Amino acid sequence: MKSTIKSIIQASVDLKTKVLNDEELLHTIGKIVDQIVHCYENGGKVLLCGNGGSAADAQHIAAELSGRFYFDRPPLYAEALHVNSSYITAVANDYGYDMVFARLVLAMGKEHDILIGLSTSGNSPNILNAFNEAYALNMITIGFTGRLAGI
């Protein structure tokens, strides 16, 4: 068991080292940060969506932005789109689960806001539909997927 635990921790260390040495990825992360800062400087908001564990990640990111992350500051508008269970079940029943995030993007999003979608597979129809609505609204979209997404 101890060797398994050490192996899992080492894999995490190896991944972080790989990220630290990937100039292209670091540049992309910097561009994402700049877009989010610009959005907030211009009165915008960040919406997030994901399923399962990705929903938990979306909720965590939203909490850090609207709460306190590293230092005290005014709260930033960030919302994970899955947190209203009554809404999710009603829209899933009336329109289908593929539309649960798209309808909220349509209701809440505006030009230059940001939609962050998290999808391990990169193929989640409800995330893709939310991105389609965001594109139509001229929102900025950011996707986080798993290593083998889209395969």
BELQUI-V565187 format. One line per field, one symbol per residue. psi: psi as a letter, one per 40 degrees, with the letter a starting at -180 (. if undefined). A space follows every 50 residues. Layout:
psi = ???
This chain:
psi = ddddddddddddddddddddegdddddddddddddddddddfeaihiiii ibdddddddddddddebhhdihiiiihhhheeegddddddddddeideed ddddddddiiheihhhhhhddeehddddddddddddefihhhhhiidfie .
